[in-house]
Amino acid sequence: MEPLKEKNVVLKSVPQPQVFPDAQQVELLDETLQLRRDRVLARMKASGHDYLVIYADKEHGANFEYLTGFIPRFEEALLVLAASGKAFLLLGNENMKMSQHARIANQAICVPHFSLPNQPMDNPMTLAQALKDTGIHHASSVGIVGWKMFTSPTENNEQIFDLPYFMMNAIQRVVSPQAKICNATHLFIGGDSGARVINSANEIAHYEYGANLASTCMLQAMNAVELNKTEKEIGHYLTAGGQPNNVVTIAAFGQRFKNARLYPGENRITLSDHASLTTSYKGGLSSRGGYVAHDQHDLPPDQQNYLSAVAKPYYRAVVAWLEYIAIGVTGNDIYQCIETVLPKAQYGWHLNPGHLVADEEWMSSPIYSGSQAKIHSGMLLQIDIIPSVAGYAGASAEECVAIADAELREQIACEYPQVWQRTQQRRAYIIEHLNIALGEDILPLSNLVGYLRPYLLNKEMSLCCE
């Protein structure tokens, strides 16, 4: 890793970033869904699987949705995909109608076991019989795709499954005893080679909507922070357009998790409160942490050095992340870059300093110690460094970017000029006002990339580089 140039971080008056509240959603094209299917089938063939069984529920439906275009909402579902390309949708009572709208040609099979409690079980077919109707009992190798691939250094990760027991039990009873059954979630989200890791121009344009929406909400929420307002009043700004959040919305001030509370409540904002704000939609999360204060004089005496103790070192790490990441860099390179700038022994971070995003907020991460996975054009990545220094509020400026080589950038510019224009306006702001040297292959999907106000009552001052 090349030596990093030391950045001088200062707090000064900076204009707020532009937001785009009227940005339009971009639909996924039929060609995109066909490409997704082809990617998965190619990885099935390379892995020797005759069938994949892909699980979904409301919280864990992204791999299923990648091929079908929908999640089963309040039910469960299975997509059984044969190596031939034939697809079977095993659906509960209230999602059977979705089979005709699915983005993949399919044969639907009603499985009332996937329905809500006490709904009709008029269909006498057992789950095992439904699975047998897909032909899976002829398979010699079956890949199970839940939502999580396991990476334990001490266990056989191929034999850890995150499907409900009644489903795995039925699969194991139907499949031949000689057949291999293994966790195949990595075919979708693994390393730098999973089918979902790389995005097309259409997919990037599709996901930019969520990143733009989250960061637009976040700036509105930050601007609304005032003494004596409730968490719920601030939380109001973190939802928009009826769009589903893919994380728990956070608007927390003062003591977090009191009475095990996770959601914005009636707690009123007071001076010097620790503050934590987060919202996320498909394609992007926006998060901020700091103090309810105008400046350091509003803080307790032992926390008035917050800028030098936490905020500036953290911001320097965010800048290093943005300036260092590039096509061909390995996950370990990025990890060591952050460790150099922000040593975890001193600043208390311990998770991956960045990860992939898509329909879910955290898909997987190529960024960890020792990772040889490389950054590729088409990746969507979230800056995610979480310092924890005892006695101080946290600091957070989590946002999302796309990595795009010249060919992909040209495609986006030609096919989605409004999306392209927004990314270029964001780049100009980051370079000109925050003095961060972005590589040309970084496209900010969020409006707030690199923008951090450590004192939330001061709407004018933010951190930036000199």
Steps between C-alpha positions, in 0.01 A plus 500: 500500500637840405555752783197720561534874486409650839182708473442812708136495608333825603155613612378791294199652329405289198185525287259213544497237224229515238223241531265368233159432659328465163726227358299233319526125558667297226339161435704188442481397136398154376851474354643559847292221650607267219864589565451426868353159422787423263757600763349267756467211256864541394612482863276197558664324207851587618418366848337182371156561654196347333263711709501806721242551775475873573324613818313823573304675769444872555839566660700245301364517148772672298647193328148384411405850383814520286337250263127543562469876551299470822514379860218296660422782748348338810539140381789271415590369157742278312627537146620165371722557197614212281826510303284487187363841594156374597372680809241398759348747747378341821269763650254543785130574460530876462798508268380252239370794296855635479616212282335658196686827568840345573795610287598138434290246307377253759267224605320589822429247775280594796654412837265606783778421750651834393181690585409686819389302808149353487449574133329224297702183442260362240780386274576143612848508342789477743804723461701192407252419223514858372878481484483165321282660232799716405705193413757572769497137613699416184780743588852391585597842640270759661609847607309667784480880478374677811626849564821429687820328396708384793872564534592332828867395521408197713185351343395345171325806359345307211295305751357795692153597377284798590167371366226409751535144625172381350623602155845344533347184642268468200784564254723240665219242495422555132850522356681172436721383791790491254449862396717781634317781681701811586469870575534681167422858604850602390388454138291814552696716744846349546828691482551679170343227284141457624230566242367800692836664568528679164230736374412619150422859405129423538553355847714793615237745377233294677685499834605866479141589580522351849839654580376839386181460703680396819746788486227750414308382808815519710577861414141596578523323836834663585359842416196432720699422817408756766484499877182360657384320185420130543678212332175425317494850353849446356417144398216639289759640259671163458214341304378602155288403206350198673822314418596208725802554720745208497639577848346617827468877482707671771434840651657467842612778734658468842503152651442243225321172557334612824241233589632308198338754267618488139260744336449878518292583806376789715846584634570874458826639368720679753828687469814282480302183422678232302317473167455210261300515175459227237272420210537266206320386188585258219833619367620720780529583867568838657616527861626781723632518854621787715382744767199724546713812536602824331869455580732338756393742773159330515664171598602374846859607583643150456347471149588841357794350307256283302624634167863402557419182695238348268346705220809616311682164511180331384450749220860452392425128466190569288708721272771232477234242406362723225842590360648151520224275367540417131449222249751221563569588865446202732276492804806449719660812348200710608488337842868576562453854370238568768705323766794727415297820517267402786660222710220286639686442826463872570169579329302187578365399158483127433260431210575520129594857397267487202269247334283429196141621477204418276138426596627442854713747695783249560527235230853378575847650518823447307673731750659313788846412627674267256233532228632450148163588347544795267295812442330475161310734275129466578533458875279704733680570826412663830755687710451338840761582765365505856734653760430444868708710739401477866355819644406662168215497254559304182561638153333377186481598134389176336405541133508306174701520179518304177825392335489543122768470233498716187271265307244481778513875559430559132204262513349678800556841340334393174215288636422684826606862451314629807667244725834586342446872552424446869815294551706770334349776711578298812857441382549871438378584850729243665805614304441876510350555846634209706837481322486121467687364197254248356622256239315527171345155542312598817139605445331630817147361516430693820480877529688506830817305420779656707270752672519495882365756746632398843286761682141456383372836625754676280358467150784686331818329621621166372827315484706513184862476384744784451 
